[in-house]
């Protein structure tokens, strides 16, 4: 491990030298790559430096106990040694965690899609509930979110797409992808029977032009007259836009804005991220066979979680997590769930390293 850490320090110093080159700022793609890699190594280097400092101070305290005859100095050295020896294992464990393989997508912003599944109006109502849950959770983390597309139903929301920006957003939300099941008594149920409905959540890493460029020759763009609520423009202008990625037959339509140009920009943004997400998902499926114990990113068809309102229970089926604090979780206190998922993945990675 320590040979690896020394290699990390050398790489960090190389990157620091590169950033000192003023011409690097003229090459924005390279600058972004270098500064991002350096930032990812900085925490490891700081922790390793602290580990070495504590290790050296332990040796100094031992030398005093071995060679010093002054009892006051010896007593001080004993106390210091006791404190330092408690710190060292903690720092070593932290270094082990920091050296775990990093998901290259963890630093990315994301686009989130929540869509009603089985259950009619009750599914749409649950989409609205989960959307509010995420908004409250993201606000508490200090992340910013922006609604890109929203389709309302007779009750609740049929589908909502929103972007989230902040520090290491993807690392916090990536385990949310999949089918979320809700069990509760609908408002319209007169007999008090519990119904089961489902929604799907997709967490897609936001991609920039440097990483993935959409080939516009493979995209068909159509305009049409918007329908539904939205004002007089709905019936008088062809403001709605439908974009189709011809190789995959992936279709995105947007009519949220009065401006055709803005609807086109939003539709293309969603399409780019869906295509990139599909590429990432296919790559991760290939790796999944070698890393079966890891949670990975949930497939949209995989049932990952159940929200049972009559019992106040949330169950995450991937790691066997059960919490009886659904009232708090649905209002945005999602950290106990996301933290448990992250901890489980880390534990499995550590186990893999030991094996």
C-alpha positions in Angstrom: 0.0 0.0 0.0 2.8 2.4 0.9 4.6 1.9 -2.4 1.3 2.8 -4.1 1.0 5.9 -1.9 4.5 7.1 -2.8 3.5 6.7 -6.5 0.4 8.8 -5.8 2.6 11.6 -4.2 4.9 11.6 -7.2 2.0 11.8 -9.6 0.5 14.7 -7.6 3.8 16.6 -7.8 4.0 16.0 -11.5 0.4 17.4 -12.0 1.3 20.4 -9.7 4.2 21.2 -12.0 2.0 21.0 -15.1 -0.5 23.4 -13.6 2.3 25.9 -13.0 2.8 26.1 -16.8 0.9 29.2 -18.0 0.4 27.8 -21.5 -1.7 25.0 -20.1 -4.6 27.4 -19.7 -4.8 27.9 -23.4 -5.6 24.2 -23.8 -8.8 24.0 -21.8 -9.5 20.3 -22.3 -6.0 19.3 -21.0 -6.2 21.9 -18.2 -9.6 20.5 -17.0 -8.2 16.9 -17.1 -5.0 17.8 -15.2 -6.7 20.0 -12.5 -9.4 17.3 -12.0 -6.9 14.5 -11.6 -4.8 16.6 -9.2 -7.9 17.5 -7.1 -8.8 13.8 -6.9 -5.3 13.0 -5.5 -5.1 15.9 -3.1 -7.1 14.2 -0.3 -4.9 11.1 -0.5 -1.7 13.1 -0.4 -2.9 15.2 2.6 -3.9 12.0 4.5 -0.6 10.3 3.7 1.4 13.3 4.8 -0.6 13.3 8.1 0.1 9.6 8.5 3.8 10.1 8.0 3.8 13.0 10.5 2.1 10.9 13.2 4.4 7.9 12.5 7.5 10.1 12.8 6.2 11.7 16.0 5.6 8.2 17.4 9.2 7.3 16.7 10.3 10.5 18.4 8.3 9.8 21.5 9.7 6.2 21.7 13.3 7.7 21.4 12.6 10.0 24.3 11.3 7.1 26.4 14.4 5.0 25.5 17.1 7.7 26.0 15.6 10.4 28.3 16.1 10.2 32.1 14.1 13.3 33.0 10.8 11.9 34.5 8.7 15.0 33.4 9.8 14.6 29.8 9.2 10.9 29.9 5.7 11.3 31.3 4.9 13.9 28.5 6.3 11.4 25.9 4.1 8.6 27.3 0.9 10.7 27.1 1.8 11.9 23.6 2.7 8.3 22.5 -0.7 7.0 23.7 -2.6 9.7 21.8 -0.6 9.2 18.6 -0.9 5.4 18.6 -4.7 5.8 18.6 -4.5 8.0 15.6 -2.3 5.8 13.4 -4.8 2.9 12.8 -7.6 5.4 11.9 -5.4 7.2 9.4 -4.3 3.8 7.9 -7.9 2.8 7.5 -8.7 6.1 5.9 -5.8 5.7 3.4 -7.1 2.2 2.5 -10.5 3.7 1.7 -9.0 6.6 -0.3 -7.0 4.1 -2.4 -10.1 2.1 -3.4 -10.9 2.2 -7.2 -12.7 5.4 -7.9 -15.8 5.6 -10.1 -14.7 8.1 -12.8 -18.2 9.5 -13.0 -18.5 10.3 -9.2 -17.5 14.0 -9.7 -20.1 14.6 -12.4 -23.4 16.5 -12.2 -26.4 14.5 -13.1 -29.7 14.5 -14.9 -32.5 12.7 -13.0 -35.6 11.2 -14.7 -38.6 10.1 -12.5 -41.4 8.4 -14.4 -44.7 6.9 -13.3 -45.0 3.1 -13.8 -47.8 0.7 -12.8 -50.6 2.0 -10.6 -52.3 4.8 -12.6 -52.9 8.1 -10.6 -51.3 6.7 -7.5 -48.0 6.2 -9.4 -48.1 9.8 -10.6 -48.8 11.0 -7.0 -45.7 9.0 -5.9 -43.6 10.6 -8.6 -44.5 14.0 -7.1 -43.6 12.7 -3.6 -40.2 11.3 -4.6 -39.5 14.4 -6.6 -40.1 16.5 -3.5 -38.0 14.0 -1.4 -35.0 14.5 -3.7 -35.4 18.3 -3.9 -35.4 18.5 -0.1 -32.4 16.1 0.2 -30.5 18.0 -2.5 -31.2 21.3 -0.8 -29.8 20.0 2.5 -26.6 18.9 0.7 -26.2 22.4 -0.9 -26.8 21.1 -4.4 -28.7 23.1 -7.1 -31.4 21.6 -9.2 -33.2 22.8 -12.3 -36.4 21.3 -13.8 -35.8 20.6 -17.5 -39.1 18.9 -18.4 -42.3 18.2 -16.4 -45.4 16.4 -17.5 -48.3 16.6 -15.1 -51.1 14.0 -14.8 -54.7 14.3 -13.6 -53.1 13.6 -10.2 -49.4 14.2 -9.5 -46.7 14.1 -12.1 -46.4 11.6 -15.0 -42.7 12.4 -15.6 -40.1 14.9 -14.5 -36.6 15.5 -15.7 -34.2 17.7 -13.7 -30.5 18.5 -13.6 -28.5 18.6 -10.4 -25.2 20.5 -9.9 -22.8 20.4 -7.0 -19.7 18.6 -5.6 -19.6 14.9 -6.4 -23.3 14.8 -7.1 -23.2 11.5 -9.0 -21.5 9.7 -6.1 -24.5 10.6 -3.9 -27.3 9.7 -6.3 -26.0 6.9 -8.5 -27.6 4.1 -6.5 -31.1 5.6 -6.9 -31.6 4.2 -10.4 -34.2 1.5 -10.7 -37.8 0.7 -9.8 -39.2 2.2 -6.6 -42.3 0.5 -5.2 -44.8 2.2 -3.0 -47.4 0.4 -0.8 -50.1 2.5 0.7 -53.9 3.3 0.8 -54.7 5.7 -2.1 -56.9 8.7 -1.3 -59.6 7.3 -3.6 -59.7 3.9 -1.8 -62.9 3.8 0.3 -62.3 0.3 1.7 -58.9 1.1 3.1 -57.1 -1.5 1.0 -53.3 -1.1 0.4 -52.4 -0.7 -3.2 -49.0 -1.3 -4.8 -47.6 1.1 -7.4 -44.3 1.6 -9.1 -42.2 4.4 -10.5 -38.8 4.4 -12.3 -35.8 6.6 -11.4 -32.9 7.0 -13.8 -29.7 8.9 -12.7 -27.7 9.9 -15.8 -24.2 11.5 -15.6 -24.2 14.9 -17.3 -21.7 14.8 -20.2 -19.9 17.7 -21.8 -18.8 18.2 -25.4 -15.2 17.3 -24.7 -16.2 13.8 -23.6 -19.0 13.0 -26.0 -20.1 14.8 -29.1 -23.6 14.1 -30.5 -23.3 13.5 -34.3 -26.1 15.7 -35.6 -26.2 13.9 -38.9 -27.7 11.0 -36.9 -30.4 13.1 -35.4 -33.8 13.9 -36.9 -35.5 17.0 -35.6 -39.2 17.6 -36.0 -41.4 20.5 -34.8 -45.1 20.2 -34.0 -47.9 22.1 -32.3 -47.8 21.9 -28.5 -50.8 20.4 -26.7 -52.1 20.8 -23.2 -52.0 23.7 -20.8 -49.6 26.5 -21.5 -51.3 29.5 -22.9 -52.4 30.8 -26.3 -49.1 29.9 -27.9 -50.0 26.2 -27.6 -52.6 26.4 -30.4 -50.9 29.0 -32.7 -47.2 28.0 -33.0 -45.2 24.9 -33.8 -43.1 25.4 -30.7 -42.8 21.8 -29.6 -39.7 19.8 -30.7 -39.2 16.1 -31.1 -35.6 14.8 -31.7 -34.8 11.2 -32.7 -31.4 9.5 -32.5 -31.7 7.4 -35.7 -29.1 4.6 -34.8 -30.8 3.8 -31.5 -34.4 5.1 -32.3 -34.2 7.0 -29.0 -36.8 9.8 -29.0 -37.1 12.9 -26.8 -39.9 15.5 -27.1 -40.1 18.8 -25.3 -42.8 21.5 -25.3 -42.2 23.2 -21.9 -41.1 26.5 -23.4 -42.8 29.0 -25.7 -39.5 29.2 -27.7 -38.9 26.4 -30.2 -35.2 27.1 -29.9 -35.2 26.5 -26.1 -37.3 23.3 -26.5 -34.8 22.1 -29.1 -31.9 22.8 -26.8 -33.5 21.0 -23.9 -34.5 18.0 -26.0 -31.0 17.6 -27.4 -29.5 18.0 -23.9 -31.7 15.1 -22.6 -30.9 13.0 -25.7 -27.2 13.5 -25.3 -27.3 12.4 -21.7 -29.5 9.4 -22.4 -27.2 8.2 -25.1 -24.1 8.7 -22.9 -25.9 6.9 -20.0 -26.7 4.0 -22.3 -23.0 3.8 -23.3 -21.9 3.9 -19.6 -24.5 1.3 -18.6 -23.4 -1.2 -21.3 -19.8 -0.8 -20.2 -20.7 -1.3 -16.6 -22.7 -4.4 -17.4 -19.6 -5.9 -19.0 -17.7 -5.3 -15.7 -20.5 -6.5 -13.5 -19.7 -10.2 -13.9 -16.3 -9.5 -12.2 -17.8 -7.4 -9.4 -21.0 -9.2 -8.6 -20.9 -8.1 -4.9 -21.0 -4.5 -5.7 -24.3 -2.6 -6.0 -23.5 -0.9 -9.3 -26.0 1.3 -11.0 -29.6 -0.1 -10.9 -31.1 -1.1 -14.1 -34.4 0.7 -14.8 -36.3 -2.7 -14.6 -34.7 -3.7 -11.3 -36.8 -3.3 -8.2 -34.5 -1.7 -5.7 -36.7 -0.2 -2.9 -40.1 -0.5 -1.3 -41.8 2.4 0.6 -44.4 0.8 2.8 -46.5 3.6 4.3 -48.9 1.6 6.6 -45.8 0.2 8.4 -43.7 3.3 8.1 -41.0 1.1 6.6 -38.4 1.6 3.8 -36.6 -1.4 2.5 -33.7 -1.4 0.1 -33.6 -4.9 -1.4 -30.0 -4.8 -2.7 -28.3 -4.6 0.7 -31.1 -5.9 3.0 -31.6 -2.4 4.6 -34.8 -1.8 6.6 -35.5 1.5 8.2 -38.7 2.4 10.2 -38.4 6.2 9.6 -40.3 6.5 6.3 -42.0 9.7 7.4 -38.7 11.5 7.7 -37.1 9.9 4.6 -40.0 10.9 2.3 -39.5 14.5 3.5 -35.9 14.4 2.4 -33.9 12.7 5.1 -32.4 10.3 2.6 -28.8 10.3 4.0 -29.3 7.1 6.2 -30.1 5.3 3.0 -27.5 6.7 0.6 -24.8 6.5 3.3 -25.6 2.8 3.9 -25.4 2.1 0.2 -22.0 3.9 -0.2 -20.7 2.1 2.9 -21.8 -1.3 1.6 -20.0 -0.7 -1.7 -16.8 0.4 0.1 -16.9 -2.7 2.3 -17.2 -5.0 -0.7 -14.4 -3.2 -2.5 -12.1 -3.5 0.6 -13.0 -7.2 0.8 -12.1 -7.6 -2.9 -8.7 -6.0 -2.2 -8.0 -8.4 0.7 -9.0 -11.4 -1.5 
